[in-house]
Amino acid sequence: MLQPDSGEARVGPASRRELAEAQAALARALLEGGPVPPGFDEARIRAVAESLAHKRLHAAARAWPQLSAALGTAWAARFAEHCAPRPLAVHHGPLCDGWWLAEALEAEGTLGDRPAVELLSVRLRFRRGDGGASPLGGWTWAHARTPRGTWWALRVGARVFTARTPWPHARPAPSPPPRPSSRSR
């Protein structure tokens, strides 16, 4: 009976270490913009790295449609600027990528109304930790202030319900004066 070759005789600990180092160098080149390891075509590695960055951008746009729509043509530049310090190798997916960007815009005071509601909804539905975003259960509520008013949100299970109230200092439009009565007394 034939035994499958495990490859142990051909690959020793030194060879495994060298292979692991070569794989790590290739991953750094693809995901972090590091130097291309010897033996690889630099143009092809850079093309694959650009493709991965483009895929990351579009995945975040699908996860955050209101945020990407609000930023419009600036979406790609803001996302690239924001994600530069967070390499693809250590990010936690498109939901967290957009979450970090939305929080940065919120801190700047440039987060629009609809993206603020989207961020509020994500904060109610997910908890962000070291391993990425994990869904929450049960119910909770929260609010967010935006230029157009305060948004209130209630999460029950996986559903989020939102409503907007005007700012407390906003005055309603004046009502028209009462019409004189046509009845004679």
Secondary structure, DSSP 8 states (H G I E B T S, - for coil): ------STTT--HHHHHHHHHHHHHHHHHHHT-----TTS-HHHHHHHHHHHHHHHHHHHHHH-HHHHHHHGGGHHHHHHHHHTTS-TTT---HHHHHHHHHHHHHHHT---HHHHHHHHHHHHHEEEETTEEEE--SEEEEEEEETTEEEEEEEETTEEEEEEE--TT----------------
